[in-house]
Amino acid sequence: MPKYIKHKKTYKYSNEFKVKSVQLSHLYGVQVKDIAGALDIHPFMLSRWRKEYREGKIVADKRKKVLKLPREINENDRIRFLEKENVKLKTENELLKKWQRFLAERKQSAFSS
């Protein structure tokens, strides 16, 4: 039986990364394999994370404040709430774009070496 000289490198992903990945994969019209490819992980791993998320094994950080829209709210407060939510979503979107560019550059440098 041959000896293995090099060990396979395993990666440890944070719960926050797993939760964000699962949330992205739940978006309408998005396939698991597309998200997995963009995040440079195997689609089976993302499917496993989705299952663990459903079972409650992977949870988001509960210390973060979750914005909820109250039932009775006046129009000005509603607009302020939606503007805050819009800024938050734009920031997350920019972060994801930067992450995707980083991964693309990393893959390109790996191919050129």
MMTF fields as JSON, N, C-alpha, C and O atoms, coordinates in Angstrom:
{
  "mmtfVersion": "1.0.0",
  "mmtfProducer": "UNKNOWN",
  "numBonds": 451,
  "numAtoms": 452,
  "numGroups": 113,
  "numChains": 1,
  "numModels": 1,
  "chainsPerModel": [1],
  "groupsPerChain": [113],
  "chainIdList": ["A"],
  "bondAtomList": [4, 2, 8, 6, 12, 10, 16, 14, 20, 18, 24, 22, 28, 26, 32, 30, 36, 34, 40, 38, 44, 42, 48, 46, 52, 50, 56, 54, 60, 58, 64, 62, 68, 66, 72, 70, 76, 74, 80, 78, 84, 82, 88, 86, 92, 90, 96, 94, 100, 98, 104, 102, 108, 106, 112, 110, 116, 114, 120, 118, 124, 122, 128, 126, 132, 130, 136, 134, 140, 138, 144, 142, 148, 146, 152, 150, 156, 154, 160, 158, 164, 162, 168, 166, 172, 170, 176, 174, 180, 178, 184, 182, 188, 186, 192, 190, 196, 194, 200, 198, 204, 202, 208, 206, 212, 210, 216, 214, 220, 218, 224, 222, 228, 226, 232, 230, 236, 234, 240, 238, 244, 242, 248, 246, 252, 250, 256, 254, 260, 258, 264, 262, 268, 266, 272, 270, 276, 274, 280, 278, 284, 282, 288, 286, 292, 290, 296, 294, 300, 298, 304, 302, 308, 306, 312, 310, 316, 314, 320, 318, 324, 322, 328, 326, 332, 330, 336, 334, 340, 338, 344, 342, 348, 346, 352, 350, 356, 354, 360, 358, 364, 362, 368, 366, 372, 370, 376, 374, 380, 378, 384, 382, 388, 386, 392, 390, 396, 394, 400, 398, 404, 402, 408, 406, 412, 410, 416, 414, 420, 418, 424, 422, 428, 426, 432, 430, 436, 434, 440, 438, 444, 442, 448, 446],
  "bondOrderList": [1, 1, 1, 1, 1, 1, 1, 1, 1, 1, 1, 1, 1, 1, 1, 1, 1, 1, 1, 1, 1, 1, 1, 1, 1, 1, 1, 1, 1, 1, 1, 1, 1, 1, 1, 1, 1, 1, 1, 1, 1, 1, 1, 1, 1, 1, 1, 1, 1, 1, 1, 1, 1, 1, 1, 1, 1, 1, 1, 1, 1, 1, 1, 1, 1, 1, 1, 1, 1, 1, 1, 1, 1, 1, 1, 1, 1, 1, 1, 1, 1, 1, 1, 1, 1, 1, 1, 1, 1, 1, 1, 1, 1, 1, 1, 1, 1, 1, 1, 1, 1, 1, 1, 1, 1, 1, 1, 1, 1, 1, 1, 1],
  "groupList": [{"groupName": "MET", "atomNameList": ["N", "CA", "C", "O"], "elementList": ["N", "C", "C", "O"], "formalChargeList": [0, 0, 0, 0], "bondAtomList": [1, 0, 2, 1, 3, 2], "bondOrderList": [1, 1, 2], "singleLetterCode": "M", "chemCompType": "L-PEPTIDE LINKING"}, {"groupName": "PRO", "atomNameList": ["N", "CA", "C", "O"], "elementList": ["N", "C", "C", "O"], "formalChargeList": [0, 0, 0, 0], "bondAtomList": [1, 0, 2, 1, 3, 2], "bondOrderList": [1, 1, 2], "singleLetterCode": "P", "chemCompType": "L-PEPTIDE LINKING"}, {"groupName": "LYS", "atomNameList": ["N", "CA", "C", "O"], "elementList": ["N", "C", "C", "O"], "formalChargeList": [0, 0, 0, 0], "bondAtomList": [1, 0, 2, 1, 3, 2], "bondOrderList": [1, 1, 2], "singleLetterCode": "K", "chemCompType": "L-PEPTIDE LINKING"}, {"groupName": "TYR", "atomNameList": ["N", "CA", "C", "O"], "elementList": ["N", "C", "C", "O"], "formalChargeList": [0, 0, 0, 0], "bondAtomList": [1, 0, 2, 1, 3, 2], "bondOrderList": [1, 1, 2], "singleLetterCode": "Y", "chemCompType": "L-PEPTIDE LINKING"}, {"groupName": "ILE", "atomNameList": ["N", "CA", "C", "O"], "elementList": ["N", "C", "C", "O"], "formalChargeList": [0, 0, 0, 0], "bondAtomList": [1, 0, 2, 1, 3, 2], "bondOrderList": [1, 1, 2], "singleLetterCode": "I", "chemCompType": "L-PEPTIDE LINKING"}, {"groupName": "HIS", "atomNameList": ["N", "CA", "C", "O"], "elementList": ["N", "C", "C", "O"], "formalChargeList": [0, 0, 0, 0], "bondAtomList": [1, 0, 2, 1, 3, 2], "bondOrderList": [1, 1, 2], "singleLetterCode": "H", "chemCompType": "L-PEPTIDE LINKING"}, {"groupName": "THR", "atomNameList": ["N", "CA", "C", "O"], "elementList": ["N", "C", "C", "O"], "formalChargeList": [0, 0, 0, 0], "bondAtomList": [1, 0, 2, 1, 3, 2], "bondOrderList": [1, 1, 2], "singleLetterCode": "T", "chemCompType": "L-PEPTIDE LINKING"}, {"groupName": "SER", "atomNameList": ["N", "CA", "C", "O"], "elementList": ["N", "C", "C", "O"], "formalChargeList": [0, 0, 0, 0], "bondAtomList": [1, 0, 2, 1, 3, 2], "bondOrderList": [1, 1, 2], "singleLetterCode": "S", "chemCompType": "L-PEPTIDE LINKING"}, {"groupName": "ASN", "atomNameList": ["N", "CA", "C", "O"], "elementList": ["N", "C", "C", "O"], "formalChargeList": [0, 0, 0, 0], "bondAtomList": [1, 0, 2, 1, 3, 2], "bondOrderList": [1, 1, 2], "singleLetterCode": "N", "chemCompType": "L-PEPTIDE LINKING"}, {"groupName": "GLU", "atomNameList": ["N", "CA", "C", "O"], "elementList": ["N", "C", "C", "O"], "formalChargeList": [0, 0, 0, 0], "bondAtomList": [1, 0, 2, 1, 3, 2], "bondOrderList": [1, 1, 2], "singleLetterCode": "E", "chemCompType": "L-PEPTIDE LINKING"}, {"groupName": "PHE", "atomNameList": ["N", "CA", "C", "O"], "elementList": ["N", "C", "C", "O"], "formalChargeList": [0, 0, 0, 0], "bondAtomList": [1, 0, 2, 1, 3, 2], "bondOrderList": [1, 1, 2], "singleLetterCode": "F", "chemCompType": "L-PEPTIDE LINKING"}, {"groupName": "VAL", "atomNameList": ["N", "CA", "C", "O"], "elementList": ["N", "C", "C", "O"], "formalChargeList": [0, 0, 0, 0], "bondAtomList": [1, 0, 2, 1, 3, 2], "bondOrderList": [1, 1, 2], "singleLetterCode": "V", "chemCompType": "L-PEPTIDE LINKING"}, {"groupName": "GLN", "atomNameList": ["N", "CA", "C", "O"], "elementList": ["N", "C", "C", "O"], "formalChargeList": [0, 0, 0, 0], "bondAtomList": [1, 0, 2, 1, 3, 2], "bondOrderList": [1, 1, 2], "singleLetterCode": "Q", "chemCompType": "L-PEPTIDE LINKING"}, {"groupName": "LEU", "atomNameList": ["N", "CA", "C", "O"], "elementList": ["N", "C", "C", "O"], "formalChargeList": [0, 0, 0, 0], "bondAtomList": [1, 0, 2, 1, 3, 2], "bondOrderList": [1, 1, 2], "singleLetterCode": "L", "chemCompType": "L-PEPTIDE LINKING"}, {"groupName": "GLY", "atomNameList": ["N", "CA", "C", "O"], "elementList": ["N", "C", "C", "O"], "formalChargeList": [0, 0, 0, 0], "bondAtomList": [1, 0, 2, 1, 3, 2], "bondOrderList": [1, 1, 2], "singleLetterCode": "G", "chemCompType": "PEPTIDE LINKING"}, {"groupName": "ASP", "atomNameList": ["N", "CA", "C", "O"], "elementList": ["N", "C", "C", "O"], "formalChargeList": [0, 0, 0, 0], "bondAtomList": [1, 0, 2, 1, 3, 2], "bondOrderList": [1, 1, 2], "singleLetterCode": "D", "chemCompType": "L-PEPTIDE LINKING"}, {"groupName": "ALA", "atomNameList": ["N", "CA", "C", "O"], "elementList": ["N", "C", "C", "O"], "formalChargeList": [0, 0, 0, 0], "bondAtomList": [1, 0, 2, 1, 3, 2], "bondOrderList": [1, 1, 2], "singleLetterCode": "A", "chemCompType": "L-PEPTIDE LINKING"}, {"groupName": "ARG", "atomNameList": ["N", "CA", "C", "O"], "elementList": ["N", "C", "C", "O"], "formalChargeList": [0, 0, 0, 0], "bondAtomList": [1, 0, 2, 1, 3, 2], "bondOrderList": [1, 1, 2], "singleLetterCode": "R", "chemCompType": "L-PEPTIDE LINKING"}, {"groupName": "TRP", "atomNameList": ["N", "CA", "C", "O"], "elementList": ["N", "C", "C", "O"], "formalChargeList": [0, 0, 0, 0], "bondAtomList": [1, 0, 2, 1, 3, 2], "bondOrderList": [1, 1, 2], "singleLetterCode": "W", "chemCompType": "L-PEPTIDE LINKING"}],
  "groupTypeList": [0, 1, 2, 3, 4, 2, 5, 2, 2, 6, 3, 2, 3, 7, 8, 9, 10, 2, 11, 2, 7, 11, 12, 13, 7, 5, 13, 3, 14, 11, 12, 11, 2, 15, 4, 16, 14, 16, 13, 15, 4, 5, 1, 10, 0, 13, 7, 17, 18, 17, 2, 9, 3, 17, 9, 14, 2, 4, 11, 16, 15, 2, 17, 2, 2, 11, 13, 2, 13, 1, 17, 9, 4, 8, 9, 8, 15, 17, 4, 17, 10, 13, 9, 2, 9, 8, 11, 2, 13, 2, 6, 9, 8, 9, 13, 13, 2, 2, 18, 12, 17, 10, 13, 16, 9, 17, 2, 12, 7, 16, 10, 7, 7],
  "groupIdList": [1, 2, 3, 4, 5, 6, 7, 8, 9, 10, 11, 12, 13, 14, 15, 16, 17, 18, 19, 20, 21, 22, 23, 24, 25, 26, 27, 28, 29, 30, 31, 32, 33, 34, 35, 36, 37, 38, 39, 40, 41, 42, 43, 44, 45, 46, 47, 48, 49, 50, 51, 52, 53, 54, 55, 56, 57, 58, 59, 60, 61, 62, 63, 64, 65, 66, 67, 68, 69, 70, 71, 72, 73, 74, 75, 76, 77, 78, 79, 80, 81, 82, 83, 84, 85, 86, 87, 88, 89, 90, 91, 92, 93, 94, 95, 96, 97, 98, 99, 100, 101, 102, 103, 104, 105, 106, 107, 108, 109, 110, 111, 112, 113],
  "secStructList": [7, 7, 7, 7, 7, 1, 7, 7, 7, 7, 7, 7, 7, 7, 2, 2, 2, 2, 2, 2, 2, 2, 2, 2, 2, 6, 1, 6, 6, 7, 7, 2, 2, 2, 2, 2, 2, 2, 2, 6, 1, 7, 2, 2, 2, 2, 2, 2, 2, 2, 2, 2, 2, 2, 2, 6, 1, 1, 7, 7, 7, 6, 6, 1, 7, 7, 7, 7, 7, 7, 1, 1, 7, 7, 2, 2, 2, 2, 2, 2, 2, 2, 2, 2, 2, 2, 2, 2, 2, 2, 2, 2, 2, 2, 2, 2, 2, 2, 2, 2, 2, 2, 2, 2, 2, 2, 2, 2, 2, 2, 2, 2, 7],
  "xCoordList": [0.842, 0.0, 0.891, 1.814, 0.64, 1.517, 1.317, 0.23, 2.391, 2.325, 1.974, 2.404, 1.203, 0.855, 1.847, 1.975, 2.53, 3.522, 2.865, 3.137, 2.011, 1.351, -0.049, -0.794, -0.384, -1.728, -2.608, -2.154, -3.859, -4.801, -5.061, -5.235, -5.088, -5.354, -6.86, -7.624, -7.271, -8.683, -8.9, -8.057, -10.023, -10.361, -11.442, -12.336, -11.346, -12.382, -13.104, -12.483, -14.396, -15.194, -15.961, -16.42, -16.093, -16.805, -18.311, -18.806, -19.011, -20.467, -21.076, -22.057, -20.489, -21.013, -20.906, -21.839, -19.78, -19.594, -20.609, -21.198, -20.804, -21.756, -23.174, -23.904, -23.56, -24.913, -25.122, -26.16, -24.138, -24.26, -24.369, -25.151, -23.589, -23.635, -25.01, -25.568, -25.548, -26.875, -27.932, -28.818, -27.842, -28.823, -28.749, -29.78, -27.549, -27.416, -28.014, -28.624, -27.841, -28.361, -29.88, -30.488, -30.5, -31.957, -32.614, -33.841, -31.821, -32.394, -33.126, -32.741, -34.169, -34.987, -34.18, -33.531, -34.224, -33.587, -32.094, -31.416, -31.581, -30.154, -29.978, -30.696, -29.014, -28.75, -27.583, -26.69, -27.605, -26.572, -25.198, -24.216, -25.132, -23.827, -23.24, -22.019, -24.09, -23.595, -22.995, -21.923, -23.687, -23.187, -21.916, -20.944, -21.917, -20.736, -19.541, -18.423, -19.766, -18.679, -18.139, -16.93, -19.047, -18.619, -17.836, -16.921, -18.194, -17.518, -16.34, -15.663, -16.101, -14.984, -15.09, -14.118, -16.293, -16.518, -17.253, -17.801, -17.259, -17.938, -19.447, -19.877, -20.261, -21.713, -22.26, -23.242, -21.638, -22.11, -21.94, -22.781, -20.846, -20.615, -21.703, -22.213, -22.046, -23.098, -24.436, -25.215, -24.711, -25.949, -25.977, -27.025, -24.834, -24.751, -24.982, -25.66, -24.42, -24.628, -26.104, -26.644, -26.752, -28.183, -28.983, -29.9, -28.638, -29.318, -29.066, -29.993, -27.813, -27.48, -28.16, -28.536, -28.317, -29.011, -30.484, -31.047, -31.105, -32.514, -32.678, -33.663, -31.694, -31.771, -31.378, -31.557, -30.844, -30.47, -29.054, -28.689, -28.259, -26.869, -25.98, -25.002, -26.31, -25.606, -26.569, -27.664, -26.151, -27.014, -26.226, -25.001, -26.967, -26.349, -26.001, -26.547, -25.098, -24.702, -25.909, -26.448, -26.323, -27.536, -27.31, -28.271, -26.057, -25.782, -26.081, -26.285, -26.112, -26.378, -27.847, -28.738, -28.064, -29.407, -30.161, -29.674, -31.323, -32.147, -33.208, -33.945, -33.283, -34.269, -35.611, -35.712, -36.624, -37.967, -38.874, -38.755, -39.755, -40.688, -41.893, -42.611, -42.127, -43.292, -44.597, -44.639, -45.637, -46.933, -47.516, -47.947, -47.524, -48.07, -46.908, -46.166, -46.766, -45.639, -46.075, -46.817, -45.597, -45.998, -45.097, -44.081, -45.462, -44.791, -43.333, -42.473, -43.037, -41.661, -40.749, -39.622, -41.226, -40.427, -40.207, -39.13, -41.224, -41.108, -40.051, -39.261, -40.039, -39.057, -37.652, -36.728, -37.474, -36.164, -35.701, -34.536, -36.619, -36.292, -35.84, -34.828, -36.578, -36.246, -34.932, -34.183, -34.643, -33.363, -32.197, -31.166, -32.352, -31.307, -31.095, -29.963, -32.19, -32.11, -31.438, -30.66, -31.741, -31.147, -29.632, -28.88, -29.182, -27.75, -27.075, -25.992, -27.717, -27.164, -27.016, -25.982, -28.043, -28.003, -26.977, -26.324, -26.832, -25.818, -24.422, -23.56, -24.198, -22.9, -22.601, -21.493, -23.582, -23.395, -23.118, -22.273, -23.821, -23.634, -22.223, -21.587, -21.73, -20.367, -19.342, -18.349, -19.59, -18.681, -18.624, -17.548, -19.775, -19.821, -19.119, -18.452, -19.267, -18.582, -17.073, -16.339, -16.609, -15.171, -14.672, -13.592, -15.451, -15.065, -14.972, -14.049, -15.913, -15.912, -14.703, -14.08, -14.361, -13.177, -11.916, -11.014, -11.852, -10.704, -10.527, -9.417, -11.618, -11.542, -11.132, -10.359, -11.636, -11.279, -9.788, -9.116, -9.279, -7.841, -7.012, -5.958, -7.49, -6.773, -6.715, -5.673, -7.841, -7.866, -6.963, -6.256, -6.986, -6.175, -4.689, -3.905, -4.295, -2.89, -2.476, -1.315, -3.408, -3.104, -2.872, -2.014, -3.644, -3.482, -2.199, -1.568, -1.817, -0.645, 0.664, 1.715, 0.616, 1.862, 2.293, 3.319],
  "yCoordList": [-1.176, 0.0, 1.245, 1.33, 2.206, 3.375, 4.319, 4.42, 4.996, 5.99, 7.339, 7.671, 8.095, 9.437, 10.411, 10.511, 11.11, 12.064, 13.4, 13.99, 13.874, 15.154, 14.913, 14.066, 15.664, 15.59, 16.613, 17.691, 16.258, 17.177, 18.321, 18.1, 19.53, 20.689, 20.822, 20.837, 20.916, 21.101, 22.531, 23.111, 23.08, 24.452, 24.446, 23.6, 25.397, 25.578, 26.873, 27.93, 26.789, 27.951, 28.404, 27.581, 29.711, 30.256, 30.059, 29.874, 30.105, 29.981, 31.125, 30.936, 32.306, 33.452, 33.221, 33.532, 32.68, 32.375, 31.322, 31.433, 30.303, 29.245, 29.8, 29.485, 30.628, 31.184, 32.072, 31.986, 32.932, 33.799, 32.966, 33.291, 31.904, 31.03, 30.399, 30.364, 29.905, 29.275, 30.3, 30.013, 31.499, 32.53, 32.912, 33.125, 32.996, 33.291, 32.176, 32.437, 30.94, 29.818, 29.723, 29.041, 30.403, 30.39, 31.494, 31.573, 32.345, 33.399, 32.789, 31.737, 33.456, 32.96, 32.946, 33.933, 31.835, 31.717, 31.417, 31.451, 31.126, 30.849, 29.362, 28.774, 28.759, 27.34, 27.148, 27.99, 26.038, 25.723, 25.666, 26.163, 25.066, 24.917, 26.267, 26.424, 27.246, 28.576, 29.291, 29.889, 29.227, 29.848, 29.144, 29.795, 27.827, 27.062, 27.404, 27.541, 27.541, 27.905, 29.297, 29.522, 30.242, 31.609, 31.677, 32.489, 30.826, 30.831, 29.864, 29.759, 29.169, 28.219, 27.081, 26.718, 26.542, 25.369, 24.321, 24.631, 23.1, 22.03, 22.143, 22.438, 21.916, 22.016, 21.078, 21.408, 19.921, 19.002, 19.617, 19.421, 20.362, 20.994, 22.031, 22.111, 22.813, 23.809, 23.129, 23.61, 22.03, 21.29, 20.761, 20.772, 20.299, 19.821, 20.969, 20.792, 22.145, 23.303, 23.704, 24.089, 23.609, 23.939, 22.999, 23.433, 21.724, 20.74, 21.047, 21.022, 21.334, 21.649, 22.939, 23.067, 23.889, 25.144, 24.87, 25.432, 24.004, 23.633, 22.938, 23.154, 22.087, 21.332, 22.161, 21.716, 23.362, 24.225, 24.005, 24.54, 23.239, 23.0, 24.195, 24.455, 24.911, 26.138, 27.29, 27.331, 28.221, 29.358, 30.646, 30.682, 31.691, 33.003, 33.552, 33.11, 34.509, 35.128, 35.851, 36.776, 35.437, 35.975, 37.339, 38.004, 37.765, 39.061, 40.194, 41.327, 39.923, 40.965, 41.376, 40.547, 42.655, 43.183, 42.922, 43.238, 42.357, 42.073, 43.156, 43.384, 43.821, 44.879, 44.272, 43.509, 44.615, 44.135, 45.337, 46.341, 45.219, 46.298, 46.159, 45.162, 47.16, 47.076, 47.116, 47.577, 46.631, 46.572, 47.954, 48.265, 48.778, 50.128, 51.11, 51.28, 51.746, 52.655, 53.76, 53.525, 54.97, 56.046, 56.065, 55.371, 56.843, 56.826, 57.284, 56.702, 58.313, 58.807, 57.761, 57.568, 57.083, 56.039, 54.872, 54.278, 54.561, 53.482, 53.807, 52.944, 55.052, 55.478, 55.417, 54.946, 55.885, 55.828, 54.375, 54.056, 53.513, 52.094, 51.508, 50.808, 51.786, 51.255, 51.826, 51.124, 53.091, 53.677, 53.002, 52.729, 52.731, 52.023, 50.625, 50.176, 49.958, 48.606, 48.635, 47.742, 49.664, 49.811, 50.002, 49.395, 50.838, 51.058, 49.761, 49.429, 49.032, 47.758, 46.764, 46.11, 46.656, 45.715, 46.124, 45.265, 47.422, 47.886, 47.55, 47.143, 47.72, 47.402, 45.915, 45.537, 45.073, 43.631, 43.258, 42.405, 43.89, 43.619, 43.993, 43.238, 45.153, 45.571, 44.6, 44.278, 44.136, 43.182, 41.884, 41.323, 41.413, 40.187, 40.379, 39.467, 41.561, 41.832, 41.819, 41.265, 42.436, 42.445, 41.023, 40.66, 40.22, 38.834, 38.048, 37.255, 38.265, 37.557, 37.971, 37.121, 39.263, 39.71, 39.102, 38.695, 39.041, 38.449, 36.993, 36.558, 36.248, 34.839, 34.684, 33.786, 35.543, 35.463, 35.747, 35.065, 36.748, 37.051, 35.904, 35.571, 35.304, 34.185, 32.989, 32.349, 32.696, 31.588, 31.888, 31.004, 33.144, 33.512, 33.398, 32.925, 33.82, 33.721, 32.266, 31.921, 31.415, 29.998, 29.33, 28.457, 29.749, 29.166, 29.651, 28.906, 30.89, 31.44, 30.965, 31.067, 30.44, 29.985, 28.628, 28.118],
  "zCoordList": [0.0, 0.0, 0.0, 0.811, -0.883, -0.981, 0.203, 0.772, 0.547, 1.613, 1.007, -0.097, 1.733, 1.294, 1.909, 3.129, 1.057, 1.532, 1.853, 2.899, 0.969, 1.179, 1.731, 1.236, 2.751, 3.308, 2.612, 2.229, 2.458, 1.858, 2.822, 4.02, 2.311, 3.151, 3.35, 2.385, 4.588, 4.883, 5.35, 6.035, 4.975, 5.327, 6.392, 6.389, 7.292, 8.306, 7.998, 7.881, 7.868, 7.538, 8.778, 9.57, 8.934, 10.092, 9.91, 8.798, 11.024, 10.969, 10.165, 9.446, 10.293, 9.557, 8.049, 7.308, 7.594, 6.175, 5.726, 4.651, 6.559, 6.213, 6.113, 5.173, 7.086, 7.091, 5.871, 5.213, 5.559, 4.383, 3.099, 2.205, 3.021, 1.843, 1.69, 0.594, 2.79, 2.761, 2.381, 1.576, 2.957, 2.637, 1.153, 0.516, 0.612, -0.817, -1.664, -2.701, -1.225, -2.01, -1.955, -2.78, -0.988, -0.887, -1.711, -1.76, -2.356, -3.18, -4.371, -4.881, -4.796, -5.897, -7.193, -7.54, -7.897, -9.201, -9.147, -10.174, -7.963, -7.818, -7.555, -6.746, -8.244, -8.05, -7.091, -7.001, -6.382, -5.399, -6.063, -5.512, -7.234, -7.891, -8.295, -8.307, -8.626, -8.988, -7.78, -7.874, -6.652, -5.423, -4.981, -4.596, -5.032, -4.62, -5.503, -5.007, -6.783, -7.689, -7.407, -7.456, -7.109, -6.813, -5.504, -5.365, -4.547, -3.249, -3.197, -2.174, -4.28, -4.391, -3.368, -2.706, -3.268, -2.417, -3.249, -4.307, -2.773, -3.495, -3.273, -2.158, -4.308, -4.147, -3.071, -2.405, -2.897, -1.866, -0.474, 0.403, -0.277, 1.013, 1.305, 2.422, 0.296, 0.466, 0.736, 1.559, 0.063, 0.318, 1.746, 2.392, 2.242, 3.619, 4.603, 5.616, 4.306, 5.166, 5.175, 6.212, 4.007, 3.95, 4.85, 5.548, 4.833, 5.677, 7.154, 7.964, 7.501, 8.883, 9.336, 10.501, 8.425, 8.736, 9.032, 9.971, 8.23, 8.478, 9.815, 10.519, 10.168, 11.416, 12.634, 13.768, 12.411, 13.515, 14.021, 15.068, 13.311, 13.727, 13.397, 14.098, 12.347, 11.978, 12.226, 11.666, 13.068, 13.38, 13.166, 13.284, 12.851, 12.693, 14.074, 15.085, 14.103, 15.358, 15.958, 15.35, 17.126, 17.73, 18.369, 18.757, 18.484, 19.081, 18.12, 18.556, 16.833, 15.853, 15.931, 16.117, 15.785, 15.87, 14.565, 13.479, 14.685, 13.519, 13.443, 14.403, 12.303, 12.13, 11.749, 10.787, 12.504, 12.201, 12.016, 12.718, 11.088, 10.814, 11.741, 11.672, 12.617, 13.508, 12.716, 11.575, 13.338, 12.635, 12.382, 11.272, 13.422, 13.262, 13.203, 14.171, 12.055, 11.877, 10.923, 9.97, 11.2, 10.299, 9.072, 9.031, 8.095, 6.795, 6.879, 6.217, 7.679, 7.803, 8.428, 7.97, 9.469, 10.103, 9.136, 9.096, 8.375, 7.396, 6.344, 5.962, 5.879, 4.878, 5.47, 4.806, 6.709, 7.361, 7.514, 7.279, 7.906, 8.053, 6.723, 6.664, 5.658, 4.346, 3.82, 3.14, 4.126, 3.712, 4.428, 3.813, 5.719, 6.47, 5.9, 5.719, 5.625, 5.06, 3.687, 3.354, 2.894, 1.578, 1.68, 0.917, 2.612, 2.805, 3.233, 2.751, 4.138, 4.605, 3.451, 3.319, 2.628, 1.514, 0.456, -0.135, 0.215, -0.732, -0.229, -1.006, 1.074, 1.666, 1.523, 1.142, 1.827, 1.677, 0.226, -0.049, -0.695, -2.109, -2.557, -3.293, -2.119, -2.453, -1.886, -2.54, -0.667, -0.047, -0.848, -1.056, -1.292, -2.098, -3.441, -3.93, -4.038, -5.306, -5.111, -5.93, -4.013, -3.724, -3.496, -3.962, -2.784, -2.516, -3.822, -4.011, -4.704, -5.986, -6.827, -7.464, -6.84, -7.567, -6.975, -7.707, -5.643, -4.972, -5.38, -5.684, -5.386, -5.772, -7.232, -7.565, -8.097, -9.507, -9.699, -10.473, -8.995, -9.085, -8.529, -9.071, -7.451, -6.844, -7.796, -7.937, -8.448, -9.409, -10.598, -11.082, -11.073, -12.217, -11.877, -12.7, -10.688, -10.308, -10.104, -10.317, -9.694, -9.518, -10.875, -11.005, -11.884, -13.216, -13.889, -14.639, -13.622, -14.287, -13.665, -14.297, -12.419, -11.779, -12.244, -11.794]
}
